[in-house]
C-alpha cells in the first residue's frame, strides 16, 4: 500500500512563528541556484595582465524557486487560506508603522523535513498564484503557487525565532501524522 510522504515542503515566518504553510503535495524536484560572480581583471583592458585573468567580485546568496500545490477538490474545500498565508508572507507587515522592522515583508524559512534538505533562511522575492479549479459557487479548490526566495542572513534575535519556527513546524508535522 502506498504511504504518502511524512515531510512536506513548508515556508514560515521568522517574525511570526504562527504564520506558516505547507504544500498539500510535495514538488517532484527542488533545486537552488548560486551565482558565483567573476569579472575580467581591471588591468586586462589596459593590457597589463593576461586577458584570461579574472577576479572574484563577491559572494552571492542562493535563490530557490518553490512550487506549492494546494488541492481541496475532493473535500470540496477552499485553498484560499493557504494562498492567503503565502500572500501575507510576501506583503509588507505594517506599512504605516513607525518601526522600520515592521515596514518590510517577513523574513522566512523554507523546510522540507529534518533529514535531508537543510532549512533555508530567506526573503520572498516574488509570488505567482494560479487558481486551477473552482466549485460551482466560485470557491477556489486548487491552486498552484510559485514562490521565488533569496537566501538572507538574519540579524538580532532572529536565531531564536528560527529555532521557535522550526520547532513549531516540526510539532505541526508530528500532530498531523498521528
C-alpha positions in Angstrom: 0.0 0.0 0.0 1.3 3.5 -0.9 2.1 5.8 2.0 2.4 9.5 1.4 5.5 11.5 2.4 5.6 12.4 6.0 7.7 15.5 5.5 6.1 18.3 3.5 7.6 21.4 1.8 6.9 24.3 4.2 7.6 28.0 4.4 7.1 30.1 7.5 7.8 33.4 9.0 10.7 34.0 11.4 8.9 37.2 12.5 5.7 35.4 13.5 6.3 31.7 14.3 2.5 31.0 14.0 2.5 32.0 10.3 3.4 29.1 8.0 2.0 27.0 5.3 2.9 23.5 3.9 2.3 22.1 0.4 -0.5 19.6 0.1 1.7 17.6 -2.3 5.5 17.9 -2.4 7.0 19.0 -5.7 8.8 16.3 -7.7 12.0 18.2 -7.5 13.7 21.0 -5.6 16.8 23.0 -6.6 18.6 26.2 -6.0 20.9 28.5 -7.8 24.0 30.2 -6.6 25.7 32.7 -8.9 29.5 33.0 -8.5 30.5 36.3 -10.0 33.8 36.6 -11.7 34.9 39.6 -13.7 37.8 40.4 -16.0 40.7 41.7 -14.1 40.7 45.6 -14.2 44.1 45.8 -15.7 43.3 43.3 -18.5 41.7 46.2 -20.5 45.0 48.1 -20.4 47.0 45.1 -21.4 48.8 45.0 -18.1 47.7 41.4 -17.4 46.6 38.5 -19.5 43.0 38.7 -20.9 42.2 35.4 -19.1 43.0 36.8 -15.7 39.7 37.1 -13.7 38.8 38.4 -10.3 36.2 37.1 -7.8 33.8 40.0 -7.1 31.9 38.7 -4.0 29.7 36.0 -2.7 26.0 35.9 -3.8 23.1 34.3 -1.9 21.4 31.2 -3.1 18.0 31.6 -4.8 15.3 28.9 -4.9 12.0 28.6 -6.8 9.4 26.7 -4.9 6.2 25.2 -6.2 3.3 24.8 -3.8 0.3 22.8 -4.9 -2.8 23.1 -2.9 -5.8 20.8 -3.5 -9.1 20.7 -1.6 -11.2 19.5 -4.6 -12.1 16.0 -3.1 -13.1 17.6 0.2 -15.0 20.4 -1.5 -12.9 22.9 0.5 -11.2 26.1 -0.3 -7.4 26.7 -0.8 -7.8 30.4 -0.1 -6.4 30.1 3.5 -3.1 28.6 2.2 -2.8 31.2 -0.6 -3.5 34.0 1.9 -0.6 32.9 4.1 1.8 33.0 1.2 0.5 36.4 0.3 0.9 37.6 3.8 4.5 36.3 4.0 5.3 38.3 0.8 3.5 41.5 1.9 4.7 44.4 4.0 3.7 43.6 7.6 2.7 47.1 8.7 3.2 49.8 6.1 2.4 52.8 8.3 4.4 51.6 11.4 7.0 53.9 12.9 9.1 50.8 13.5 11.3 50.2 10.4 11.4 46.4 11.1 7.6 46.2 10.6 7.7 48.2 7.3 9.1 45.2 5.4 7.8 41.7 4.4 8.6 38.7 6.6 11.9 37.0 7.0 11.1 33.4 6.2 12.4 29.9 6.5 11.9 27.0 4.0 12.0 23.5 5.3 11.3 20.0 3.9 11.6 17.5 6.7 14.5 17.4 9.1 16.6 14.7 7.4 17.7 16.0 4.0 17.5 19.5 2.6 18.8 21.9 5.2 16.5 24.8 6.1 16.9 28.0 4.0 16.6 31.4 5.8 15.2 33.7 3.1 13.1 36.5 1.9 10.4 36.2 -0.7 11.3 37.9 -4.0 8.2 37.0 -5.9 4.9 35.1 -5.6 2.8 33.9 -8.5 -0.6 32.3 -7.9 -2.7 30.4 -10.4 -6.1 29.0 -9.3 -6.8 26.0 -11.4 -10.2 24.6 -10.2 -13.3 26.1 -8.7 -16.6 24.8 -7.3 -20.0 25.8 -8.6 -20.0 28.8 -6.3 -16.6 30.1 -7.4 -14.7 28.9 -4.4 -11.1 28.0 -5.4 -10.4 24.3 -4.8 -7.0 24.1 -6.4 -4.1 26.5 -6.7 -0.5 26.3 -7.9 1.8 28.9 -6.3 5.3 29.6 -7.4 7.5 31.4 -4.8 10.9 32.7 -5.6 13.1 33.2 -2.5 16.5 34.6 -1.8 18.8 33.4 1.0 19.1 36.1 3.7 21.2 36.2 6.8 19.2 37.4 9.7 20.3 39.7 12.4 19.3 40.4 16.0 17.0 38.0 17.8 16.1 36.0 14.6 18.1 33.0 15.5 15.8 32.4 18.5 12.8 33.0 16.2 14.3 30.5 13.7 14.5 27.8 16.4 10.9 28.5 17.5 9.6 28.4 13.9 11.4 25.1 13.2 10.0 23.6 16.4 6.5 24.8 15.6 6.6 23.4 12.1 8.0 20.1 13.4 5.2 19.9 16.0 2.6 20.5 13.4 4.0 17.7 11.3 4.1 15.3 14.3 0.4 16.1 15.2 -0.7 15.6 11.6 0.9 12.2 11.3 -0.6 10.7 14.5 
